[in-house]
Amino acid sequence: MTVPWTLGDITDALRGAWAADTCSPDDAAREPWGSGNPAWGHCDVTALVVNDIFGGDLLVGEVYLDGEQHGFHWWNRLPSGVDVDLTREQFRRGQRVTGARVVKRPAGPLPRRHEEYVLLRERVAARLGPLPG
């Protein structure tokens, strides 16, 4: 019998899988990844793994700090319509996320950050067991 995962199980597995080698190089250039802010630079690959598990929509918004754009932020909208953002905690300096929009997941290998996504997915699967998708 397979025991179903809770959102807490999935969150814990992701948090345990985040590391410097799965952090976005763009974000790491702004601020190096560290265990004090483990969600830093992981929103896109995390949203993709959550999408693998639950389906639903991928959302992206623009990140601003002091009126200047500092990249993009990704999160999920589950099929139930509930938004889940497992990396929101990374914004500790007053960043704002605006302009949320649904984006289509690319078919096939990702054009960016494919290796980091695969590595994160493998680490999560090592903690939880085989993932769907």
Secondary structure, DSSP 8 states (H G I E B T S, - for coil): ------HHHHHHHHHHH--GGGS-HHHHHHS---TTSTTTT-HHHHHHHHHHHH--EEEEEEEEETTEEEEEEEEEE-TTS-EE-TTGGG--S--EEEEEEEE---SSS-SSSHHHHHHHHHHHHHHH-----
